[in-house]
């Protein structure tokens, strides 16, 4: 039985890595909803569209031509045929995506797209409201989190590996700012679904997190 598996949680919790490896182990497709919002944000930044111009942002979202494809263990993101996998992961795109995702018109424009891409099952969906709003009837829901400090440390390592110099203090402040904004927005705030399994990865290895989630998915799909 092929399920819709949702993995929600705050920035830096490891959702992207867990979702990617889980999808590969299950033989499922991977739908990164955060990447969709990042792609809209990137389009706005490139076009010089202000991040408070809701109608123009919604227009970008409505016309978004996005697709995902695994190449090895990397889930590549393409917009209009251009590979934007790296471009949407910059700190500027991350902050812009958080602001863009707060607009109701943008979320409404992307909701149908997300459901169309993942609604047939056999998919791991990663984001912040996938279990509460996008796929409320998903067969298996998880909320992945970790302490603020641990998430900041992981994010700093990720950025430094990409050749970007950042301080721990600045990264921690950014993490907390995003948490506050994502959890307090009026539309689809970040929160765990009532029926989601909470997984705190602060003291767990990546393999332990994946094994725990995979076992639960296989139990439900059996």
N, C-alpha and C positions, 0 to 999 in steps of 0.2 A: 504494500500500500504506500503510495507516494504522498507525502504530507507537505503542507506549507509549514516551514519552520521559521519562526521569527526570533531574532536576537536583537533586543533593544538595550540601551544603556548610555551612560555619559561618555564624553570624549576621553580617549586614552585608556578605556577599559580593556581594549584588545579585541573589540568586536570584529574589525575587519579581518584580522589574522585568523581568529577562531572561525568566523563564518566561511572564509575561503577554504581552510583546511577541512572543516566539517563537510562542506559541499563536495570536496574531492573524495573524501572517505565514503560518503553516502552515494556518490554518483549522481548528485543533484546539481541543478543549475544554481548560480549565485546572483542575487539581485541586491545590489548595494544602493539603498535608497538615499543614503547620505551623499553618494557620488552624484546622484541625480540633482540634488540641491546645489552641490558644489559646481556642477556643470552650468546651472543657471547663473550662479554667482560669477563664475568665470566669464560667461557671456556678457553679463552686465558690466564687469570691470573692463573688459576689452572694448565694449561699445561706449563706455563712458556714461552708462545709465546710473543715476543716483540710486543708492540702496534704499531710499525712502520713497521712490517713485513706484508705487504698487502697480498701477496699470501697465507701465512699460515692462516691469519685471514679469508680470503675469503673461504678457505677450511673448516674452522670451521663453517662458515655461511652456506655453501652449504650442510653440513651434519647435520644441526641442526634439532633435533627431538623434537619439542616443541608443547605443547598443553595448552589450558586454560580451566578452569572449575570453575564455581561458587560453593562455599560452604558457605551457608548463604549469607552474603554480601561481602565476600572476593573472588576476582577473582584469584584463585591459578594458578601459573605458574609451569609447570613441563617440565623438559628437560630429555629425556631418562628415564622417569618414576620417576625421583627425583624431589621432591617439592623444588624449588629454590626461592620461593616467597620472603623470607626474605634475602637470600644471594645476590640477585641482587639489593637490595636497600641500600647497604652500600655505604658510601662516595667513597670508592675505586672503586667499581663497577660503580658508577655514572660517575666519572671522566673518567674511562677507556672507558665507553660506548660512551661518547662524542668524544673521540679520534678515537675509532673504526669506528664510523658512518661517519667519514670524508673520508673514503677510498672508491673510486668508485667501486672497485671490490666487496667489502662487500655489498654495497647498491644494486648492480646489483644482487648479489646472493640472497638477501632477498626480492627483489621486487616481484618476482613471488610467493614466499611463502605467502607474505602478501595479495596479490590479490586473491590467491586461498582460503585463510582462510576467507576473508571478501566479496568476489565478488558477493555472492548470495543475498546480501541485508539483512535487518533485523539485522543490526550490527552497533554498535557504535565503531568507530576507533579512537584511541588516539595516538598522536605523535607530530612530528614537521614538517613533510612534507606530511601528509596524504591527505590534500585537494589540494595540489599543484602538487604532483608527484604520490603518490600511487593510489589515487582515484580522479583524476581531474574531473570526471563526477558525483561525489557524489551528492545525492539529497539535502543534507543540510550540509553546512560547517560553522564552527565556529572557531574563533581565540580568545582563552581565555588568558587574561594577567592580570597583577597587577603591582604595583610599585615595584622597586628593593627591597626597605626596607620591604614592606609587604611580599614579597615572601621569603626573608631571614628569617623573623620572623616565618613564617609558617614552613619553612624547619627546623629551629632550634627546634621548638616545636616537630616536627615529630621525629627528631633524639633523643632528650632528652626523649621522651616517650618510645623510644626503648632502653633507658639506655646508650646513648652515650653523653659524655660531649663535647660540642662545644661552641665556643664563637660566639656572634652575628657578630663581625667584620670579623671573618674567614669565616662564612657562607655567609655573604654578598659578600665578595671577590670571593668566589667560584661561587656564582650565577652570578656575573658579568663576570667572566672568561668564564663560560659556555655559557652565552648569546653571548659574542663576538665570541667565536669559532664556535658556531652553526650558527650564522648569517653570518659569513664571509667565511665559507667553500666553495670550488669551486663547489661541487656537492650537489644539493638539499639543498641550504641554508634555514634556518628557516625564514619564512616570511608568512604573511597572504595571502591567495588566494584572487584574485581580487573580487570574489563573496562571500567571507566569511563574516559572521556577527561578528563584533568585540564586545567582552564582556569584560569589565574591571571590575574585581571582587574586586578591592581595597577597595571599600566602600560598598560592597554587602555581605549579608550573603550567606552561601552555599545554603540554600533553595531558596533564591531569584535568584541565578544564575541558578540553575536547573530548576526552574519554567519558567524562561525566555526562556531558550533553549528548554525545552519540548514543550512549547506553539508554538514555531516556527516550530519545527519538525512536530507536529500534524497538524499545518496549511498546511504545504507543502504536507503532506501525505494524507490529506483528499480528 
